[in-house]
């Protein structure tokens, strides 16, 4: 946040925009003093922390959401499978 503010940018939004295997990816969308839009790849954990500090919105793309929901369903299925000894 200090670096972003020092160079005169503000955070427009954070987007969790990709997932590969179990690795999530995010993009930080900034706007400079002249209104120019800038994008930077970042770790999701850092992106979320920055968004919270800047009160910026956090978005998740549909493909990441769908993969996350599918992964959660698979996780619950595995838990039930092993819990019931199937």
GIDA-V89835 format. One record per residue. NEAR is the number of other ideal C-beta (glycine too) atoms within 8 Angstrom. Layout:
NEAR / NEAR
This chain:
7 / 5 / 6 / 12 / 8 / 6 / 7 / 6 / 11 / 7 / 13 / 8 / 10 / 16 / 11 / 14 / 8 / 9 / 11 / 5 / 4 / 4 / 6 / 8 / 11 / 15 / 12 / 12 / 12 / 13 / 10 / 10 / 5 / 4 / 6 / 6 / 8 / 9 / 8 / 7 / 7 / 10 / 6 / 10 / 6 / 9 / 15 / 11 / 8 / 15 / 14 / 7 / 7 / 10 / 5 / 10 / 6 / 11 / 8 / 9 / 10 / 6 / 8 / 13 / 9 / 8 / 9 / 10 / 8 / 8 / 9 / 8 / 8 / 8 / 8 / 8 / 8 / 8 / 8 / 9 / 8 / 8 / 6 / 6 / 4 / 5
